[in-house]
Amino acid sequence: MDLAPKDVVTAAGRGDLPLPLYIVFVVVGLLIGAVLVTLLVTALVTIIQARWLSLRGKVGWVVGCLVFPYAMPMSWHIYQWRVERTAGTEARQARAGPGMTELAAGPVDHPELDFGGEGFAATETRTPVVFLDAGRVSFLETARDAGKRAVMVTDEISVLTPALAAVWQEPDAAWVVRSTAGLRDGFTGRRLTSVGDVLTAAPVQAIDDVAVDFLRPSSADAVHVSAVVSVRHGTWETTQLGGPAAALAELTTGSPLRLWGPYEPLGRHWDRVELTKFAKEQAPGPARLLVAAHGLAVIVQVRSTRSGLEEMTEAHVSLGAPSPTGLDDQHARLLSWLTTLADTAMPLAGLVLARRGRDDLLVPPRLTPRPAPIAFLIGPPAFDAMKVDVDDMIARFGAIRVGGPNSVGALFRLGGLDGSGWDRWDEVLEAVGRQQLATATGLSLRHLQAPAGVRRES
């Protein structure tokens, strides 16, 4: 059968394929081509957006993403990586502050190091939530070994986890916040002219010493309880760690502990046997372990002493927004926790404070309501080490006698959320000696002093 010229051309173009199959191949080819073009355009736009971010800030990123929204996540990650890992020397010197000379080789050899100066090594991050991850722990230890103070620099949007905040408040670390108004101490709000000033700046004496941005109100939608207890154990063979934390979780939140690990984010299911085994493997050196449950964050530190093992538990609990009756009930539960601890274990000391704060327990770079001392426990071993008469302290302060007949401790009821307990707290510390108590119990001095700005009633 003869074909018309038009039919010949059509058949040749399809390669003698049936028309439906030919259409399928054409559509698939067009789709593959569109995908390849889209990937190419996405890559180019992502690079352009990341570059635009470094030149114009977040506004450029938002504008670019309105045109190519599919490039948004990747461009942001590239931007963060460029900022935190490949920033030039001039940019890092500018962040360090005027007059700061950055060390070309770095004050310590560590991948987290961004810049440094005389007496300090600094790492900088713009992460919205800053965790106590393995890199920061390693950086802190490396700086300490080199005789440097580890300084963490963030912007004013970043918040810290309770674990990171606790560790970074120790004397060998510091937190500096960089904002459009300048630099400041992240914990005290003290104005700084350079990052290095955090080493030498005097304590806050007047309101003019504090950056205005630090004084802006922060979220305080829950009652935040901080508790620190130090317990003495015998040998590793007879010890199981995590008891104080587990009991506190059950009493305050009604839920068991869920996760633990040496770093954040936590990834191991709660298991006291495994936690104890891990800490034992770090011996004779100290061990720091992190524990969490819903509304609860805990730091457990273990060290070996001549008298045995000492387990320090620092817990942060969100009680939500309880009614006055509910708050009184929680107060009674906390006293019960300390009393039970004295009856069933060998506590050295225990301190409970409360304040208004964030329900998520995160620590912002702004002024937060000051904690108020609720209760304080001095255990039998601490009284023996300090050579203080426990009966005299109980009679003098109306304390609760706790412990057994041959190992007596004292539980001091201090006050409530109104901060009225600070005067009584000072009287107890003056009676036993602040430094002597720190030495006998292993508590840090930051646990035994009122935060800056606390006003005592006259």
C-alpha positions as CSV (number, residue, x, y, z in Angstrom):
1,M,0.0,0.0,0.0
2,D,1.4,3.4,-1.0
3,L,1.9,6.0,1.8
4,A,1.3,9.6,1.3
5,P,4.4,11.9,1.9
6,K,2.9,13.1,5.2
7,D,2.4,9.6,6.4
8,V,6.0,8.6,5.5
9,V,7.5,11.5,7.5
10,T,5.3,10.7,10.6
11,A,6.2,7.0,10.5
12,A,9.9,7.7,10.2
13,G,9.8,10.2,13.1
14,R,8.2,7.6,15.4
15,G,10.6,4.9,14.2
16,D,7.6,2.7,13.3
17,L,6.4,2.9,17.0
18,P,2.7,2.9,17.8
19,L,1.5,6.4,18.3
20,P,0.6,6.0,22.1
21,L,4.0,4.5,22.9
22,Y,5.7,7.3,21.0
23,I,3.8,9.9,23.1
24,V,4.8,8.2,26.3
25,F,8.5,8.3,25.4
26,V,8.3,12.0,24.5
27,V,6.6,12.9,27.8
28,V,9.1,10.9,29.8
29,G,12.0,12.6,27.9
30,L,10.5,16.0,28.6
31,L,10.1,15.2,32.3
32,I,13.7,14.0,32.6
33,G,14.9,17.1,30.9
34,A,12.8,19.3,33.2
35,V,14.2,17.5,36.3
36,L,17.8,18.0,35.1
37,V,17.2,21.7,34.3
38,T,15.5,22.1,37.7
39,L,18.4,20.5,39.6
40,L,20.9,22.7,37.7
41,V,18.9,25.9,38.4
42,T,18.5,24.9,42.0
43,A,22.2,24.4,42.5
44,L,23.0,27.8,40.9
45,V,20.3,29.6,42.9
46,T,21.5,27.9,46.1
47,I,25.0,29.1,45.6
48,I,23.8,32.6,44.7
49,Q,21.5,32.7,47.7
50,A,24.3,31.5,50.0
51,R,26.6,34.1,48.6
52,W,23.9,36.7,48.8
53,L,23.4,35.9,52.4
54,S,27.0,36.5,53.2
55,L,26.8,39.9,51.5
56,R,23.3,41.1,52.4
57,G,22.2,38.9,55.4
58,K,19.0,37.1,55.9
59,V,16.9,39.5,54.0
60,G,18.6,38.5,50.7
61,W,18.0,34.9,51.5
62,V,14.3,35.5,52.1
63,V,13.9,37.5,48.9
64,G,15.8,34.8,46.9
65,C,13.6,32.0,48.3
66,L,10.5,33.8,47.3
67,V,11.6,33.1,43.7
68,F,13.1,29.7,44.2
69,P,11.6,28.2,47.4
70,Y,13.0,24.7,46.7
71,A,16.5,26.1,47.2
72,M,15.8,27.5,50.6
73,P,17.0,24.7,53.0
74,M,20.2,24.0,51.2
75,S,21.2,27.6,50.8
76,W,20.7,28.2,54.5
77,H,22.9,25.2,55.4
78,I,25.6,26.4,53.0
79,Y,25.5,29.9,54.5
80,Q,25.8,28.5,58.1
81,W,28.7,26.3,57.1
82,R,30.4,29.2,55.4
83,V,29.9,31.5,58.4
84,E,31.1,29.0,61.0
85,R,33.9,27.2,59.2
86,T,35.3,29.3,56.4
87,A,35.0,32.8,57.6
88,G,38.0,34.9,56.7
89,T,40.5,36.3,59.2
90,E,39.3,39.8,58.8
91,A,35.7,38.9,59.5
92,R,36.7,36.9,62.6
93,Q,38.8,39.8,63.9
94,A,35.9,42.2,63.4
95,R,33.7,39.9,65.5
96,A,36.3,39.7,68.2
97,G,36.0,43.4,68.7
98,P,38.2,46.5,68.2
99,G,41.7,46.2,69.3
100,M,41.7,42.4,69.4
101,T,44.6,40.8,67.6
102,E,43.7,37.3,66.4
103,L,46.4,34.7,66.7
104,A,47.3,33.4,63.3
105,A,48.1,29.8,64.4
106,G,45.4,29.9,67.1
107,P,45.8,29.7,70.9
108,V,44.9,26.0,70.9
109,D,44.8,23.4,68.2
110,H,41.2,22.4,67.8
111,P,38.7,22.3,64.9
112,E,36.1,24.3,66.9
113,L,38.6,27.3,67.4
114,D,37.5,30.4,65.5
115,F,39.8,33.0,67.0
116,G,41.7,33.8,70.2
117,G,43.8,36.2,72.2
118,E,45.8,36.5,75.3
119,G,44.5,34.0,77.8
120,F,41.5,32.8,75.8
121,A,40.3,30.6,72.9
122,A,37.0,31.4,71.3
123,T,34.5,29.4,69.3
124,E,31.6,31.1,67.6
125,T,28.2,29.7,66.6
126,R,24.9,31.0,65.2
127,T,22.9,27.9,66.1
128,P,19.5,28.8,67.5
129,V,19.8,26.2,70.3
130,V,23.3,25.6,71.4
131,F,23.9,22.1,72.8
132,L,26.7,20.6,75.0
133,D,27.9,18.4,72.1
134,A,31.1,16.4,71.8
135,G,32.9,19.2,69.9
136,R,32.3,21.8,72.6
137,V,33.2,19.5,75.4
138,S,36.4,18.6,73.6
139,F,37.1,22.3,72.9
140,L,36.6,23.2,76.6
141,E,39.0,20.5,77.7
142,T,41.6,21.4,75.1
143,A,41.5,25.1,76.2
144,R,41.7,24.1,79.8
145,D,44.7,21.9,79.2
146,A,46.4,24.8,77.4
147,G,45.8,27.2,80.3
148,K,43.2,29.2,78.3
149,R,39.7,30.2,79.1
150,A,37.2,28.8,76.6
151,V,34.9,31.5,75.3
152,M,31.7,30.8,73.3
153,V,30.4,33.6,71.1
154,T,26.8,33.6,69.9
155,D,24.4,36.1,68.5
156,E,21.5,37.4,70.6
157,I,19.0,34.9,69.2
158,S,20.8,31.8,70.4
159,V,19.7,30.1,73.6
160,L,21.7,27.5,75.6
161,T,20.6,24.1,77.0
162,P,20.7,23.9,80.8
163,A,23.7,21.5,80.5
164,L,25.7,23.8,78.4
165,A,24.8,26.8,80.5
166,A,25.9,25.0,83.7
167,V,29.2,23.9,82.3
168,W,30.0,27.3,80.7
169,Q,29.4,29.1,84.0
170,E,32.4,27.4,85.5
171,P,35.6,29.6,86.0
172,D,37.4,28.2,82.9
173,A,34.7,29.2,80.5
174,A,32.7,32.3,79.4
175,W,29.8,33.2,77.1
176,V,29.9,36.4,75.0
177,V,26.9,37.7,73.0
178,R,27.4,39.8,69.9
179,S,24.5,42.0,68.9
180,T,24.1,45.2,66.8
181,A,24.7,47.2,69.9
182,G,28.0,45.6,70.7
183,L,29.3,42.8,72.9
184,R,28.2,41.6,76.3
185,D,28.6,38.8,78.8
186,G,25.8,36.3,78.1
187,F,25.2,35.5,81.7
188,T,25.5,38.9,83.5
189,G,24.9,41.3,80.7
190,R,28.2,43.1,81.4
191,R,29.1,45.5,78.6
192,L,32.3,44.4,76.8
193,T,34.5,46.3,74.3
194,S,36.1,43.1,73.0
195,V,35.8,39.4,73.5
196,G,39.0,39.4,75.6
197,D,37.4,41.8,78.1
198,V,35.3,38.9,79.5
199,L,38.5,37.7,81.3
200,T,39.2,41.0,83.1
201,A,35.8,42.9,83.3
202,A,34.8,43.8,86.8
203,P,31.5,42.5,88.2
204,V,28.4,44.5,87.5
205,Q,28.2,47.5,89.9
206,A,25.7,49.8,88.4
207,I,22.9,49.6,85.8
208,D,25.1,51.5,83.3
209,D,27.5,48.5,83.3
210,V,24.7,46.3,81.7
211,A,23.8,46.3,78.1
212,V,20.3,47.5,77.4
213,D,19.5,44.5,75.2
214,F,20.2,42.2,78.2
215,L,17.5,44.0,80.2
216,R,14.7,43.3,77.7
217,P,12.0,41.0,79.2
218,S,12.3,37.3,78.4
219,S,9.8,34.5,78.6
220,A,8.8,33.5,82.1
221,D,5.8,31.3,81.7
222,A,6.6,28.5,84.2
223,V,8.1,27.7,87.6
224,H,11.6,26.5,87.1
225,V,13.2,24.5,89.9
226,S,17.0,24.0,90.2
227,A,18.3,21.3,92.5
228,V,21.8,20.2,93.2
229,V,22.7,17.3,95.5
230,S,26.0,15.6,96.3
231,V,26.0,12.0,97.5
232,R,28.8,9.8,98.7
233,H,29.0,6.1,97.7
234,G,31.2,3.2,98.6
235,T,33.1,1.2,96.0
236,W,32.1,0.8,92.3
237,E,31.0,-2.8,93.1
238,T,28.3,-1.6,95.5
239,T,27.3,1.6,93.6
240,Q,24.5,2.3,91.1
241,L,24.3,5.9,89.9
242,G,21.3,7.9,89.0
243,G,19.2,7.3,92.0
244,P,18.7,11.0,93.0
245,A,17.8,12.0,89.5
246,A,15.3,9.1,89.0
247,A,13.5,9.9,92.3
248,L,13.3,13.6,91.5
249,A,11.8,12.9,88.1
250,E,9.1,10.6,89.6
251,L,8.2,13.1,92.3
252,T,8.1,16.3,90.3
253,T,7.0,15.2,86.8
254,G,5.3,11.9,87.5
255,S,7.3,10.3,84.6
256,P,10.5,8.2,84.6
257,L,13.7,9.4,83.1
258,R,13.9,8.7,79.4
259,L,17.4,9.3,77.9
260,W,21.0,9.7,78.9
261,G,24.4,10.1,77.3
262,P,27.8,11.9,77.6
263,Y,26.8,14.6,75.1
264,E,23.8,16.3,73.6
265,P,21.6,15.5,71.9
266,L,21.0,12.4,74.0
267,G,20.5,9.1,72.3
268,R,20.6,6.3,74.9
269,H,17.5,4.9,76.6
270,W,17.6,5.4,80.4
271,D,19.4,2.6,82.2
272,R,21.1,3.0,85.5
273,V,23.2,-0.1,85.0
274,E,24.6,1.2,81.7
275,L,25.1,4.7,83.1
276,T,27.1,3.3,86.0
277,K,29.1,1.1,83.7
278,F,30.0,4.1,81.5
279,A,31.1,6.2,84.4
280,K,33.2,3.4,85.8
281,E,35.0,3.1,82.5
282,Q,36.1,6.7,82.9
283,A,37.6,6.1,86.3
284,P,39.9,7.1,88.0
285,G,39.1,10.3,86.1
286,P,35.8,12.2,86.5
287,A,32.7,11.5,84.4
288,R,30.0,13.9,83.3
289,L,26.7,12.4,82.2
290,L,23.5,14.0,80.9
291,V,20.0,12.7,81.6
292,A,16.6,13.9,80.4
293,A,12.9,13.4,80.8
294,H,9.9,15.4,79.8
295,G,10.3,18.8,81.5
296,L,13.6,17.7,83.2
297,A,17.3,18.1,82.4
298,V,20.0,16.6,84.6
299,I,23.8,16.7,84.8
300,V,25.4,13.9,86.8
301,Q,29.1,14.2,87.6
302,V,31.0,11.5,89.3
303,R,34.5,11.6,90.8
304,S,36.7,9.4,93.0
305,T,37.9,10.7,96.3
306,R,39.8,9.3,99.3
307,S,36.4,8.8,101.0
308,G,34.8,7.0,98.1
309,L,32.8,8.0,95.1
310,E,30.9,11.3,94.9
311,E,27.9,11.7,92.7
312,M,26.8,15.3,92.0
313,T,23.4,15.7,90.5
314,E,22.3,19.1,89.1
315,A,18.7,19.0,87.9
316,H,16.5,21.6,86.2
317,V,12.8,20.9,86.3
318,S,9.9,22.8,84.7
319,L,6.7,22.6,86.9
320,G,4.6,24.4,84.3
321,A,2.3,27.1,85.7
322,P,1.0,25.5,88.9
323,S,-1.7,27.1,91.1
324,P,-0.7,28.3,94.6
325,T,-2.0,25.0,96.0
326,G,-0.1,23.1,93.4
327,L,3.1,25.1,94.1
328,D,2.8,24.3,97.8
329,D,2.4,20.6,96.9
330,Q,5.5,20.7,94.8
331,H,7.4,22.4,97.7
332,A,6.4,19.6,100.0
333,R,7.5,17.0,97.4
334,L,10.9,18.7,97.1
335,L,11.4,18.6,100.9
336,S,10.3,15.0,100.9
337,W,12.9,14.2,98.2
338,L,15.7,15.6,100.3
339,T,14.5,13.9,103.5
340,T,14.2,10.5,101.7
341,L,17.7,11.0,100.3
342,A,19.1,11.6,103.8
343,D,17.3,8.5,105.1
344,T,18.3,6.1,102.3
345,A,21.7,7.4,101.1
346,M,24.7,9.3,102.3
347,P,24.2,12.9,101.1
348,L,26.9,15.5,101.6
349,A,24.6,18.5,100.7
350,G,21.5,19.4,98.7
351,L,20.2,22.8,97.6
352,V,16.8,23.6,95.9
353,L,16.0,26.9,94.3
354,A,13.0,28.1,92.3
355,R,12.2,31.0,90.0
356,R,10.0,32.0,87.1
357,G,11.4,30.9,83.8
358,R,11.0,29.3,80.4
359,D,8.9,26.2,80.3
360,D,11.5,24.6,77.9
361,L,14.3,25.3,80.4
362,L,16.5,26.9,77.7
363,V,18.7,29.8,78.9
364,P,18.4,33.0,76.9
365,P,21.1,35.8,76.6
366,R,18.8,38.1,78.6
367,L,18.0,38.9,82.2
368,T,15.8,36.2,83.8
369,P,14.1,36.3,87.2
370,R,16.5,35.5,90.0
371,P,16.2,32.1,91.7
372,A,15.1,32.0,95.3
373,P,16.4,29.4,97.8
374,I,13.8,27.0,98.9
375,A,15.6,24.4,101.0
376,F,19.1,23.3,101.9
377,L,20.3,20.0,103.2
378,I,23.7,19.4,105.0
379,G,24.4,15.7,105.4
380,P,26.2,13.9,108.2
381,P,29.6,13.5,106.4
382,A,29.7,17.3,105.7
383,F,29.0,18.1,109.4
384,D,31.8,15.7,110.4
385,A,34.3,17.1,107.8
386,M,33.5,20.7,108.9
387,K,33.5,19.9,112.6
388,V,30.3,21.8,113.1
389,D,27.8,20.8,115.8
390,V,24.7,19.5,114.0
391,D,22.5,19.8,117.2
392,D,23.5,23.4,117.6
393,M,22.6,24.2,114.0
394,I,19.2,22.4,114.2
395,A,18.3,24.4,117.4
396,R,19.6,27.7,116.1
397,F,17.8,27.6,112.7
398,G,14.8,25.4,113.5
399,A,16.0,22.8,111.0
400,I,14.5,19.4,110.4
401,R,16.6,16.5,111.8
402,V,17.2,13.9,109.0
403,G,19.1,10.7,108.7
404,G,19.7,7.9,111.2
405,P,20.3,8.0,114.9
406,N,24.1,7.7,114.4
407,S,24.3,9.9,111.2
408,V,22.3,13.0,111.7
409,G,21.9,15.7,109.1
410,A,19.9,19.0,109.0
411,L,17.3,20.2,106.4
412,F,16.9,24.0,106.4
413,R,13.6,25.4,105.1
414,L,14.6,28.8,103.6
415,G,11.7,30.5,101.8
416,G,9.5,30.7,98.7
417,L,9.4,32.2,95.3
418,D,9.3,35.7,96.7
419,G,13.1,35.5,97.5
420,S,12.6,35.9,101.2
421,G,15.0,33.0,101.9
422,W,18.2,34.8,100.8
423,D,18.8,36.3,104.3
424,R,18.3,32.9,106.0
425,W,20.5,31.3,103.4
426,D,23.3,33.7,104.1
427,E,23.0,33.1,107.9
428,V,23.4,29.4,107.4
429,L,26.4,29.8,105.2
430,E,28.0,32.2,107.6
431,A,27.5,29.8,110.4
432,V,29.3,26.9,108.6
433,G,31.6,28.9,106.3
434,R,31.0,29.1,102.5
435,Q,34.4,27.9,101.4
436,Q,34.5,25.2,104.1
437,L,31.1,23.9,102.9
438,A,32.2,23.9,99.3
439,T,35.3,21.9,100.2
440,A,33.4,19.4,102.3
441,T,30.5,18.8,99.9
442,G,32.0,19.2,96.4
443,L,29.5,21.9,95.5
444,S,30.8,24.7,93.2
445,L,31.0,28.2,94.7
446,R,28.5,29.3,92.0
447,H,25.9,27.1,93.8
448,L,26.7,28.8,97.1
449,Q,26.4,32.4,96.3
450,A,23.5,34.7,95.4
451,P,23.4,35.6,91.7
452,A,24.3,39.2,90.8
453,G,21.5,41.6,91.3
454,V,19.6,39.7,94.0
455,R,18.0,42.2,96.4
456,R,17.6,41.1,100.0
457,E,14.9,42.4,102.1
458,S,15.9,44.9,104.8
